[in-house]
Amino acid sequence: MRPLRRVLIAATVAVVLLCAAGVAGVVWTFNSRTVSTAGSVEFVHALPVPPLAPSTVDGEGRRVFELRARTGRHDFGDRTADTWGFNGAYLGPTLRATRGEQVLVNVHNELDEETTVHWHGMHLPARMDGGPHQMVPAGTSWHPTWTVDQPAATLWYHPHPHGETARHVYRGLAGMFIVDDPETSVAQLPNRYGVDDVPVIVQDKRFSRNGNLNENTPMFSGVGLLGDTIVVNGATAPYLDVTTERVRLRVLNASNARVFDFGFPDDREFALVGTDGGLLDKPYRMKRVMLSPGERAEIVVDVRPGERTVLRSFPPDLGADTWSERFNGGEDTFDVLQLRAADRLEERPELPSRLVDTPRLDPGEAAETRRFTLSGTRINGDAMDMDRIDVTVTKGTTEVWEVTSREALQHNFHIHDVQFQVIDVDGAAPPPHLSGWKDTVFLRPNTTFRLIARFADHADPEMPYMYHCHILFHEDEGMMGQFVVVEPGQQAGTPGGDHGGGHGGGHQGHG
């Protein structure tokens, strides 16, 4: 029996050692997962400013843009990687149009796989929305056209293929779309594009040892891709030369999953003047503004001659438990962008005390109140089904949507076509950054957000819009639903058939 006893003892010791090693490994991973670049970034790359997309006016009076999705090699500043982009190797140009204009965007897919282009935040017909029903096969083109009809705002565009959105966005397919509107613009705000009115597209990336983008999900992440390197407008360690007393930053969180809490190391106040759907009623003096994926904020920062300061992302309060906070970015700090003020600064007007009037939607006039619960990768217990209409809305009506996340894992909520208002958060009035028009909102766990929106102008019983979590891994895993807007008395149809080019809106052809 002695040999057997020795074997059992050895086996027991081995199991104990393996368990100890496993526990030690988990502890090491837990302790090593906090990332901080505060004070350690050497800002050596001038911030690239995405060019304004050239356009022409055709014989029908439409403003025409050209977008070509293609592969390339992009220099991030300290490494070069295989990437995708629009009209270049990475990201895309800024499209700009004025309210009342009809636009036509010729989207050419030069990739070797199908993709889409969704106009995030834009009010437009469902067939032009660029969701998963408007796939553009490789080697073909899509030609959506619509009339711009919404207040001045910072919107953006990105792919939306069902099950593949995270990969397409992560590789670089994204860009801004700025809407101008004389009625809801404010002349006293900085407004010279690339000078004192600057797009700031913030993303987090992970790079492999060979310099290419690492697309693997980190261990224990519940939200998919989280990077340890910040890229702004496609550059690492960027700085912006500021030549005016105040500068307007149009900040877009274009990351797949990471939540940022933007501010400055010296806790200086900045003026929050706009969010997803346009300008606010007045400037709000703030020290922090938190943005989840897909959200935008327009901030105006005052600088002093010759100074240098840094736009920093502080650890965001995700409202989660310690484990979830640690492994999903809730304890991370990043230095994002250095502002370098010139020794002599051009004078700029003081900000006005009022910006724009925001008509408030009345919950008492809501035709419907709907409830949406997000948990895991499901909404109301259902995974996305391309052939199922989840919600039918009557055109011209106002609805209240009550949205709740029932777990510690972070989620947010984006609705296509409409800009909504936040009525309250667990019964309390919304904070300033949620007081204006929104299309995406971060959901604090076990907290109910009451949203109100008016569904106007466009109806199509067979072509749905989407609502979904904009944590792109969750979206791809099925945390998405579909709604159609119908004429009064009309019934919803059933999307079906080929979900490739056959379900596209606009004209498609070989490009």
N, C-alpha and C positions, 0 to 999 in steps of 0.2 A: 504493500500500500504506500510505501514511502515515495516511490517515483510518481504515483498518481497525486499524492499530497503536494509534492513539489510542483507538479504541473498546475494544479488548482491554485496554489499560492502565486505562481508566476502569472497565471491568467488573471487572477484578481488584481495583482499589482499593475499589470498592463492596463486593465480596464480603468483602475483608479488614475493611473498616469494619463491615459487618454482623456478621461473626463476632466482632469485638472488642466490638461493642455487646452481642451476645448473651452473651458471656462476662462482660462487665461487669455485665449485668443479673442473671445467675445469682449472681455474687459479691455484688452489692448485696442480692439477695433472701436469700442465705445469711447475710450479716452482719446483716440487719435482722430475722431471724426469732426471735431470742431476746427473750422478753418478761419484764420484771420490774416488779412494782409494789411491791417491798419498800420500806417507809418512805415511800411516796408517796400512800397512800390516806388520805383524810380521812373517817373513819368518822362518818357523819352520820345514818344511818337505823337506828332501833331494830329489832332482829332480829324479824321476824314469827315467831310460833309457830303452826304449823298446828293448827287446832282439832281436838279429839277428835271423831270422827264420832258424832253421836247414834245411838242404836239403841233398838229395842223388842224385846220378847220375845213371839213369836206363840203361838197356841194349841197348837202342837206343841213349845213350849219352845225354839225356835230364836232366837238373837240375830240380829236383822234390821237390815242396813245398807242405805242407799240411796246409789248413786253415779250421777251424771249427767255424762257426757262432753259438753262444750259448748265453743263458741268464745267469745272475749271480748277485752277490752282490759285489759292488766295494766300497772300502774305499778310499774316496777322501782326507783323512787326518784329516778332522774335522767332517765328517759325512759319513755314509754308505748308499748307495742307490741301488735300482734295476736297472741294466744296461744290455747292450748287449756288446759282444766283440768277437774277433777272437782268438781262442786258449786260452781264459781266460775270465775274467768277463768284461773287458773294454779295448777298443782299440785293437791293434793287434801287432804282431811282425814286425820288419823291414825286408822286403824281399830285397835281394841283389843279383844282377846278373851282368855279364860282357857282353859287346857288342859282338855279335857273338854267344853267347850261345843260345841254344834252351831250353826254360823253359816249365815246365808242372806244373800247380797249381791245385791240387785236392781240390775243394771247397765243403765242406760238410755243408749242412744247417740243423742245429740241433735246429732251432727255431720252433715255432708252426705256422709260416706263411712263405710265399714265400719271397725271397729277391734276390738280385743280387750282384755281385762284379765287379765294373768298375775300370779299370786301368788308372787312371787320368794322362794324359800327355804321355801315351805310344803309340808308333806307331806300329800298329798291325792289323790283319784282322778284319773286322767288326764282324764276328761271334765269335770272342774271346774278344770283347771289353767290355762285361759285362753291356751293356745298358739295356733299358727296354724290349728289345726283347730276352734277354738271362736270363729269370727268372729261379730261382732254387726253385722248390716247397719244402715245408717242408718235411724233411726226405729223401731228395734225394741229389745227388752230381752232380757237373759240373766239367769238366776236360779241361779247355782251355789250348792250347799249341801254342807257337809262338817263333820266333827267335828274340831276342833283337837286334835292329839295330838302334841305335841313340847315340848321344854324352852322356858323363857322365852327370848325372843330378839327382836332388831330385824330385821324383815323389811320388804319393800316391795312395791308393786304398780305395774305399768306395762303399756302395750300390747305386743303381740307379733305383729302381722300380718306374714306372710312378705313380705320385700322392702320393707317400709315402717316397720319398727320405729324406725329412727333418726329419721325425720321426726316421728313421733308423740310420741316421748319428748322430742325437742328442743323441740317447741312447748309442752311443759309438762305432759303427761299422766303424772303420777307421784305417789306418796304413800307414807307409812310404814304398816306393819301391825305392831303390837307384840303379841307373845304373852306373857301372864303365866302363871306356873306356880308355885304355892306351894312345890313340891318343889325347884325349881331357881332360885328367887329368893333374894336375900340382903338381909335387912332393913337391914344397915348401909350399903348403897350408897345414894347419893342417889336418891330415888324419887318426888319430887313433880313431876309432869309440868308443864313450862313454867316451873318455879321453879328447882330444882336438878337436874332430869333433862330435858334439852333436845334435841329433834331438830335435827340440823344437816345439811340436804340441800344438798350442794355441786354446782354445775354451772358449766360455762364456756360463755359466749355470745359471739357476734359480733353487732354491731348495724350496720345500714346507716345512711347519712347521714340518712334520714328517720326514724330511731329504731326501725324494725322489726327483727325478728330476721333476720340474714343467714344463709341456709341453704346458701351456696355453700362448697364444699370449698376450703381454701387451696391455692395452688400448691405442688406437690411433696409434699403430705401423702399418706401411704400409709394413713391411718387414718380418713379422712373429716373430719367437722367438728371443728375445734379453735378454741376461742374465746380472746379476749384480755381478757375481762371476767368476773370471778367473781360469781356470784349465789348467795346462801345463803337458802334458804327463800323464794326469789323476790325478794330484795332485794340491791341492790348496796351496797357499803361499809357493812356492818351492824355494829352493836355490841350486846353482850348485857350488861345490868345484872346483876351477880352479887351476891347478898345472903347467900350462905353460904360457909363456909370452903373448901368443895370443891364442884365442880360436875361432873356427869356429862353428857358430850356424846355423843349417839348419832350418829356421823358416817357419812353415806351418800354414796358417790361415785355420783351419778346422772347423770354426764356421759356423752356418747356415746362418747368415745374417750380423754379425757385421764386420765393417771395422776398422782395426787397423792402427795406425801411430806410428811405433816403433822408439825409440831413447833412450837417457839417460838423467837423470835430470841435469847433469853438461854440457850438450850439447857437450860432447866429440864426435869426429868423429870416425866412424868405416869404414871399407872397404867393400863395396858391391862387391862381386866377382861372384855371380851367381843368376839367376832367374829361372823361371819355367823350361826352356828347357836346362839349362846347364850353364857353366861358361861364363862370359863376355869377351870382348876383353882385358880389363885391369881392375884393381881394381879402383873403384870410391870412393873417400872419401866423406862421407855423414854424416849428422846429423839426418836424418829421412828417413824412407822408409815406404810407405803406402801399405798395403796388403788388398785386398778385399777377400771374401771367395773363397778358392781354390788356391790362389796365394802362391808362395813360394819365399823366398829370402835367399841366403847364405851370411852371413856377418861374417867378421873376426874382433874381438874386442881385442884391446891391454889392458892389465891390469898391474897394478903396485903391487909389493909385499905387501901383507897384506891389501890391500884395499878392500872395498865392494862398489859395484855399482849396480844399478837396471835397468834392461830392462823395459822401461815404454812405454805404448801406450798413446800418446797425442791425444787431440781431432782432429779427422780426418776432413779435409776440403772436405765435400761431394759435395760442389757446389750447395747446396740447399737453400731454404728459411728457415727462423728462425724456423717455426713450424716443418718442415721436419727434420731439423738438430737436434732439441731438442728431438723429439720422435723416431728418428731412429739412435741414437748413435753418432751424430756428435759433441756433446759437452761433451762426457764422457772421463775420464782419468783413466787408470788402471796401477798399479804397477804389473808387470807380473812375473819377475824372478830376483832373486838376484844372482849376481856373487860374490863369496867369494874367493879372491886370497890368495893362501898360502904365508907364510912369505918368502919362497924361491921358485922361479919359474924356471922351466926348460927352457932353451933357445930354441927358435924356429927361423927358418930362416926368414929374412925379406921377405915381399911379393915382387914378381917380378913386374917389370913395365908392362910386357905383360903377358896375360894369354893364350887365345886361339884365333886363327883366326876364324872369323865368316863370311862365304861367304854370301854376300848380294844378295838377290833375286831382280831381275830387273822388276819393274812395266811395262816397255816397252815390256816385253815378256809375259805379262799376256794374257791368252786366253779369260778370261771373267772378267768383273767388276760387282759385285753384290752389292745391297744395302739392308741393314737390319735396320729397325726402331723399337726400343723397346718402348712400351708405355703400362701402366697398367700391364697386365699379358699377353700381346700379342706381337708377332713379325710380323711386316708387316700386322697387323690387324688380324692375324690368331692364333688360339689356337692350341696346339699340337694335332695331329691326328695320331694315331699309323698306320693307313692304308693309309696315304698320304705321298708321297715323295715330299718334297718341293724343293729340289735342286739336279740336276744331274751334276756330275763333271766327266770329262774324265781323266782317269789315265795318269800320266806323264805330266800333264799340271800345269801351275801356274795360280792362280787367285788372284784378289784383291777384298777384301770384305770391303765395307764402312759401318761402324756400328755407329748408332746414338741413343742416348736416348733422347726422346722428352718430358721429364718431370723432376720435381725436385727430385722425388723419386729415391733412388740409385738403379742402376742396374750394372751388369757386364756381360761379354760375354766370354763363353768357347766353344772351338771347339774340338771335339774328333779327335783322330788319328794323327793330324798334330801339329807341332810347327810352329807358324807364327812369322813374324816380323812386327813391327809397322813402317809403312812408315812415317806417320806424324800424328799430332793431330791438327785438324783445320788448316792444312797447315804448322804448325811449326814442326821442328825436335823433335823427342821424347826425353824425359829426360833420364838420365842414367838407371833408373830402368825399362825402356821400350825399351832399346837399343839392347837387346839380344833376344834369342829365348823365345817365350811366348806361353802359351796355354789358358791363362785367363787374361782379362784386365778389370780394373774398368772404367766404362763409366761416365765421367763427364756430367751433364745434358746439352743438346743442343750443344754438341760438337761432331764432326765427327772424328772417328778414322779410318784411312785407314790401313788395315791389308793385308799382302801378304803371301801366303802359296803355297807350291808345294805338290800336291797330287800324291804320288808315291807308287809303289810296290804292293798295294793290290786293287783288284777290285771285286765287288760282286753286281750285279744289283738288288738283292732282299733283301739284308741285309743292313740297313742304319746305319750310324753314327748319332750322335746328335750334334746340336749346341744349346746353351741355356744360359739364365741367371743363374749364380751360387748362387744367393740369393735363397735358396732352397725352400722357400715358393712360390716365383714367378715361379720357375721351376715346382713345383707340381701343381700350378694353371694353367699351360698351356703355360708358356713363353719358349717354346722349339720347334725346328723344326728338320727335318730329311734330310740328304743328302746321296746319294749313289755315289760311285765311279765306273765307268764302263769302259770297254775296248773301244778304239776308234771305233766309229760306232755303239756301242751297245746302246740299249735303257734300261731305268730303268724299273724294275718290280714293282709289287705292293705287299708290305707286307700284309699278311692277315692270316686268320685262327686263331688258338689258340695262344694267346700271353703269355701263360705260358711256360711250359717246351717245347712245340712243336716248339717254335721259338728260342730255345737255340742254341748257337754255341758250338762246342766241344761235347764230349760224356756225356750224362747224365745217371744216374742210381741211384738205391737206395743206400743210404749211411749207 
